[in-house]
């Protein structure tokens, strides 16, 4: 008896392409609501005198494979636009009546299988027992399906009522409640032990453990080796709406205070209870060569680490702020208890050269930054013969030797001259911004006379504004300048 399929939501269709009496497929206007399992029955020219029933055996989109002249009707031609309707027919009712009158070969049974009697001896397989009473002794239950036994309590009890249990003599070992709770009970003898396994997962050999829970409550995971090692240990997968919740917790004996938490967002909280012990110890391996600890950003760039010598190193700026007690020092550096000989603090450049240090006696020693080019650009009628700069402890000293070209500079009896542009100090070496647009005054000389030079702080412009009385700064002679000022 063929199983046929039905739908209560199929709407009437129309034939899209004319078919003749020998066609084995048809195209319809749509497939909405039709069954997706086969076969099922459709009427072409539904309600007309030349109506034909067809059995749909497969479909792809709006094209349907059909068996013609189904259930006593005759194959005939049908024109495009004909009404096509999903229907039931006489075969559906005839099959149902035949099924009701049959004593075997029904309900999925083969023609040689009978329905089960109430007191006849029979071999049963693939059965579900519901509300079964009595005793089952020495039962072997075998199944190739995805589950072996379904047990349903009816009528339902309260959630905590016992649904089933395993008892060894008088000692209950396993209790399953109606709500699915599973409770494993120690025997009195086990209560005094810590090593008995109460829950255990092993490999197929029955001895190699991958997970177990002891009578004491200790949980142990034994990682696999080889290719399966990546799936070892414990994993907590956090739903998207629980990102701010703890993923793992350790609480005190009252279940009131969190002592250790790993949050879903990744941060860790440690709350101590013993003031006499460290809250976090990091102990390296013998001969530790890698860092003890690293802090990285989301791109795996290390921002801070403690190396194998115990040095704390930050690859970005480190700010130390006192936000709790204004009367305390923001930072204290204490030397060796005996006699400190090395520096108390050192500063390094990118090449790990010491650029500044606080010595053991508290003095500050800074390494000078020097350059001999790119410091000064000469103005018209001047040539730079030499230039050098040294920057140390926030002070710049610029030494320049310039040669006068083209026209001499002559001073009157009062030493007055026309203000003469000498050149410009590069922006990297100009005075501190605290000076704004003010000018700083220095002296210049050529060995025969001298004069005043002004340096405008914000632009770096250097101007000669006076010279020795009735003196001349001749063409081809040099002008020596030394400029010292705070830089920044």
C-alpha positions in Angstrom: 0.0 0.0 0.0 1.6 3.2 -1.2 1.8 6.1 1.3 0.4 9.3 -0.3 0.9 12.9 0.9 -1.5 15.8 1.3 -1.5 19.6 2.0 -4.2 21.8 3.5 -2.6 25.0 2.2 -2.3 24.3 -1.5 -4.1 27.0 -3.7 -5.5 26.3 -7.2 -3.0 26.5 -10.0 -3.1 27.0 -13.8 -1.4 25.0 -16.5 1.3 27.1 -18.0 2.0 25.0 -21.1 -0.4 22.8 -23.1 0.2 19.0 -22.7 -1.0 16.1 -24.9 -2.2 12.7 -23.7 1.3 11.3 -23.7 3.1 14.0 -21.7 4.9 12.8 -18.5 5.4 16.3 -17.0 3.6 19.5 -16.7 4.4 23.1 -15.9 2.2 25.1 -13.4 1.8 28.7 -12.5 3.3 28.2 -9.0 4.1 25.5 -6.4 2.8 27.3 -3.3 1.4 25.1 -0.6 1.9 21.8 -2.4 3.4 18.8 -0.6 7.1 18.4 -0.7 7.0 14.6 -0.4 5.8 12.3 -3.1 3.4 11.0 -4.5 0.3 13.1 -4.2 -2.7 13.6 -6.4 -3.7 16.6 -8.6 -6.7 17.2 -10.9 -6.1 18.8 -14.3 -9.2 20.7 -15.7 -10.6 20.4 -12.2 -14.4 20.3 -12.2 -14.7 19.9 -16.0 -16.0 17.0 -18.0 -12.5 16.1 -19.2 -10.9 16.3 -15.8 -7.9 13.9 -15.4 -6.2 12.8 -12.2 -2.5 12.6 -12.2 0.0 11.3 -9.6 2.9 13.7 -8.9 6.1 11.7 -8.5 8.6 14.5 -8.3 9.0 18.3 -8.8 11.6 20.9 -9.6 10.4 24.5 -9.2 7.1 24.7 -11.1 7.8 21.6 -13.3 6.1 18.4 -12.1 6.8 14.8 -13.1 3.4 12.9 -13.4 1.8 9.5 -13.9 -1.2 9.9 -16.2 -4.7 8.6 -16.1 -4.5 8.0 -12.3 -7.3 6.4 -10.2 -9.5 5.3 -13.1 -9.4 8.6 -15.1 -8.3 8.8 -18.8 -5.3 10.6 -20.2 -6.3 13.5 -22.5 -4.9 16.8 -23.8 -5.1 19.9 -21.7 -4.6 23.4 -22.8 -2.6 26.2 -21.1 -4.7 28.0 -18.6 -6.6 24.9 -17.4 -7.3 24.8 -13.6 -5.1 22.4 -11.7 -6.1 21.5 -8.1 -4.4 19.3 -5.4 -7.2 16.8 -4.4 -7.9 13.5 -2.7 -9.6 10.7 -4.7 -11.3 7.3 -4.4 -8.0 5.5 -3.8 -7.4 7.4 -0.6 -10.6 6.2 0.9 -10.3 2.7 -0.5 -6.8 2.3 1.0 -8.1 3.5 4.4 -10.9 0.9 4.4 -8.6 -1.9 3.4 -6.2 -0.9 6.2 -9.0 -1.0 8.8 -10.0 -4.5 7.7 -6.5 -6.0 7.6 -5.0 -8.0 10.5 -1.4 -8.0 9.2 0.8 -5.9 6.9 -0.5 -2.7 8.5 1.0 0.2 10.5 4.3 -0.3 8.7 4.4 -4.0 9.3 5.5 -6.4 6.5 2.7 -8.6 5.0 3.9 -11.5 7.2 3.9 -9.6 10.5 0.8 -9.5 12.8 -0.3 -7.0 15.4 0.8 -7.8 18.9 -1.7 -9.8 21.1 -2.2 -9.4 24.8 -1.2 -12.9 26.0 0.5 -14.6 23.0 4.2 -15.4 23.0 5.9 -13.0 20.6 9.4 -11.6 19.8 9.4 -7.8 20.1 11.8 -5.3 18.6 11.9 -1.5 18.3 9.0 -1.1 20.8 8.2 1.8 23.1 6.7 0.8 26.5 4.3 3.4 28.0 2.9 3.1 31.5 4.3 -0.4 31.7 3.9 -2.1 35.1 5.4 -5.3 36.5 9.0 -6.5 36.6 11.6 -6.7 33.9 14.3 -9.2 34.8 17.7 -9.6 33.1 16.7 -7.4 30.2 19.2 -6.7 27.4 18.1 -3.7 25.3 19.9 -3.3 22.0 19.3 -0.6 19.4 20.9 0.8 16.3 18.9 4.0 16.5 20.1 7.3 18.0 18.6 6.3 21.4 17.9 3.0 23.3 15.1 3.6 25.7 12.5 6.3 26.2 10.8 6.4 29.6 7.9 8.7 30.2 6.2 9.2 33.6 2.4 9.5 33.4 0.7 11.1 35.1 3.5 13.6 35.6 4.7 14.1 39.2 6.4 17.1 40.7 9.7 18.2 39.4 11.7 16.8 42.3 9.9 13.4 42.6 12.0 10.4 41.8 11.5 9.1 38.3 13.9 6.2 38.4 16.8 5.0 40.5 19.5 2.3 40.8 19.8 0.6 44.2 22.5 -1.9 45.3 20.9 -3.8 48.1 19.8 -0.9 50.4 22.3 1.7 49.0 20.9 4.0 46.5 23.5 4.8 43.9 21.7 6.8 41.2 18.5 8.9 41.4 16.9 10.6 38.4 14.1 13.1 39.2 11.2 14.1 37.0 12.8 17.3 36.0 15.9 15.5 34.7 18.1 16.1 37.7 20.7 13.3 38.1 22.0 12.6 41.6 24.9 10.2 42.3 25.0 9.1 45.9 28.1 7.9 47.8 27.8 4.8 49.9 28.6 5.4 53.6 32.0 3.8 53.0 32.7 6.2 50.2 32.0 9.2 52.3 35.4 8.7 54.0 37.3 8.5 50.7 38.5 11.1 48.2 39.6 9.1 45.3 36.6 6.9 44.2 35.3 7.9 40.8 31.6 8.8 40.9 31.5 9.9 37.2 34.0 8.7 34.6 34.7 8.9 30.9 37.3 6.6 29.4 38.6 5.6 26.0 37.3 2.4 24.4 39.8 0.4 26.4 37.8 1.2 29.5 40.9 2.2 31.5 42.3 5.4 30.0 40.4 8.3 31.6 39.7 11.5 29.9 37.4 13.0 32.6 36.2 12.0 36.0 34.6 13.4 39.2 35.8 12.0 42.6 33.7 11.4 45.7 35.3 14.6 47.1 33.8 16.6 44.3 37.2 17.2 42.5 36.8 17.4 38.7 39.7 16.2 36.6 40.1 16.4 32.8 43.0 14.4 31.3 44.0 15.9 27.9 44.4 13.7 24.9 47.7 13.6 23.1 48.5 13.9 19.4 45.9 15.3 16.9 43.1 15.3 19.5 45.0 17.4 22.1 43.4 20.7 20.8 40.0 19.5 22.1 41.3 18.8 25.6 40.4 20.6 28.9 37.4 22.8 29.6 35.7 25.2 27.3 33.0 27.8 28.1 31.1 29.2 25.2 29.3 32.5 26.0 26.1 33.6 24.3 26.1 37.1 22.8 23.8 38.5 25.4 25.9 37.2 28.4 29.2 39.0 27.5 29.3 40.9 30.9 28.5 37.8 33.0 31.0 35.5 34.8 32.0 32.5 32.7 33.8 30.7 35.6 33.5 31.4 39.4 35.1 30.2 42.6 33.0 31.2 45.7 33.5 31.0 49.5 32.0 28.3 51.7 28.8 30.4 52.2 28.3 30.8 48.5 28.1 34.6 49.1 31.5 36.0 48.0 33.3 35.5 44.7 36.9 34.7 45.3 37.8 34.2 41.7 36.0 35.1 38.5 36.7 34.9 34.8 34.2 37.1 33.0 32.9 36.4 29.5 34.5 39.6 28.3 37.9 38.2 29.3 38.7 40.1 32.5 39.6 38.3 35.7 38.8 39.2 39.4 40.7 37.9 42.3 39.3 38.7 45.8 41.6 37.6 48.6 40.6 36.4 52.1 44.0 36.0 53.7 46.0 39.2 54.1 49.2 37.2 54.8 49.4 35.6 51.4 50.0 36.9 47.8 46.8 37.0 45.7 48.7 36.0 42.5 52.0 34.2 42.1 53.7 33.7 38.7 56.4 31.0 38.9 58.6 30.5 35.9 60.1 27.2 34.7 63.7 26.2 35.5 65.8 28.3 33.1 62.9 30.5 32.1 63.9 32.3 28.9 60.5 33.8 27.7 58.7 36.6 29.5 56.8 35.8 32.7 53.8 37.9 31.7 52.7 39.9 28.7 49.9 42.4 28.0 48.9 42.6 24.3 46.3 44.6 22.3 43.7 43.0 20.0 46.3 42.8 17.2 48.6 40.7 19.4 51.1 43.6 19.8 52.8 43.4 23.2 52.2 46.6 25.2 53.7 45.6 28.5 55.7 42.6 29.7 57.8 41.3 32.6 60.9 39.6 31.2 62.7 36.5 32.5 65.0 38.8 34.6 62.0 40.4 36.3 62.2 43.7 34.5 58.9 45.4 33.7 58.9 46.9 30.2 56.2 49.0 28.6 56.3 49.5 24.8 54.1 52.5 25.1 53.9 55.5 27.5 53.4 54.5 31.1 51.5 57.0 33.3 51.7 56.8 37.1 48.9 58.8 38.7 48.1 59.3 42.4 44.3 59.3 42.7 44.0 58.3 46.4 46.3 60.2 48.7 47.7 63.6 47.7 50.1 63.6 50.7 52.0 60.6 49.4 54.8 60.6 46.7 53.5 59.6 43.3 56.5 57.3 42.8 59.3 56.1 45.0 62.5 54.4 43.9 64.5 52.8 46.6 68.1 51.5 46.3 69.6 48.3 47.5 69.4 48.0 51.3 73.2 47.6 51.6 74.9 50.2 49.4 73.4 51.1 46.0 76.1 51.5 43.3 74.1 51.3 40.1 71.7 53.9 38.8 68.3 54.3 40.6 66.5 55.0 37.3 67.5 54.8 33.7 65.8 56.0 30.4 66.6 54.4 27.1 66.1 55.4 23.5 64.7 53.0 20.8 68.2 51.5 20.3 68.4 50.7 24.0 71.0 53.4 24.7 70.9 55.1 28.1 69.8 58.7 27.4 69.3 59.8 31.1 69.8 58.3 34.5 69.3 59.1 38.2 72.6 58.1 39.8 72.9 56.3 43.2 73.5 59.6 44.9 70.4 61.2 43.3 72.1 63.3 40.7 70.6 63.4 37.2 72.9 62.5 34.3 71.6 63.0 30.8 73.2 61.9 27.5 73.5 64.8 25.1 71.8 64.8 21.7 74.2 66.1 19.1 74.1 67.1 15.5 76.4 68.9 13.0 73.9 69.5 10.1 70.3 70.5 9.6 70.5 72.9 12.4 70.7 76.3 10.8 69.9 77.8 7.3 71.8 81.0 6.3 70.0 84.1 5.0 71.1 85.9 1.9 74.7 87.2 1.9 75.7 84.6 4.5 77.3 81.1 4.2 77.3 78.5 7.0 81.0 77.5 7.5 80.2 75.1 10.4 77.3 74.3 12.7 76.8 72.0 15.7 74.2 71.5 18.5 74.2 69.7 21.8 70.9 69.1 23.6 71.1 67.9 27.2 68.7 68.1 30.2 66.3 70.3 28.3 69.0 72.9 27.2 70.2 73.4 23.7 73.6 74.9 22.8 74.0 75.9 19.2 77.4 76.9 17.9 77.6 78.6 14.4 80.4 79.9 12.3 79.1 82.1 9.4 80.9 83.9 6.5 79.8 87.3 5.3 79.4 87.6 1.5 78.8 90.4 -1.1 78.4 93.5 1.1 80.1 94.6 4.3 78.2 95.7 7.4 79.3 99.1 8.9 78.4 100.4 12.3 78.3 104.1 13.4 79.9 105.6 16.5 77.0 104.2 18.6 77.3 100.7 17.1 74.0 101.0 15.2 73.6 99.0 12.0 70.6 98.2 9.8 69.0 95.0 11.3 70.5 92.2 9.2 68.9 88.8 8.8 71.5 86.1 9.5 69.4 82.9 9.1 66.9 80.6 10.7 67.3 77.8 13.4 65.6 74.6 12.3 62.3 73.8 14.0 63.7 70.8 15.9 66.1 73.1 17.8 64.1 76.2 18.5 63.5 77.6 22.0 60.8 76.3 24.3 57.2 77.3 23.4 57.0 79.1 26.8 58.9 82.0 25.1 56.1 82.4 22.6 57.0 85.1 20.0 59.6 86.9 22.3 63.2 87.4 21.2 66.3 86.1 23.0 69.5 88.2 22.8 73.0 86.8 22.4 76.5 88.1 21.5 78.4 87.4 18.3 82.1 88.1 17.4 84.6 87.8 14.5 87.7 88.3 16.6 87.9 92.0 15.7 84.5 93.2 16.8 81.4 92.0 18.3 77.7 92.7 18.3 74.2 91.7 19.5 72.1 89.0 17.9 68.4 88.4 18.5 66.7 85.0 18.2 62.9 85.1 17.7 61.7 82.0 19.7 58.7 81.0 17.7 60.2 81.4 14.2 63.9 80.6 14.8 64.9 83.8 12.9 68.4 85.2 13.9 69.1 88.9 13.3 72.3 90.9 13.8 71.2 94.2 15.4 74.5 96.0 16.4 78.3 95.9 16.0 81.3 97.5 17.6 81.5 101.3 17.4 82.6 102.4 13.9 83.5 98.8 13.3 83.1 96.9 10.0 82.1 93.3 9.4 84.0 92.9 6.2 83.1 90.6 3.3 84.9 87.2 3.7 85.2 87.5 7.5 83.5 85.1 9.9 80.8 85.6 12.5 80.9 83.3 15.5 77.6 82.7 17.4 76.9 80.6 20.5 73.2 80.4 21.4 72.1 78.7 24.6 68.5 78.3 25.7 65.8 76.0 27.0 64.4 73.8 24.3 61.1 72.0 24.0 
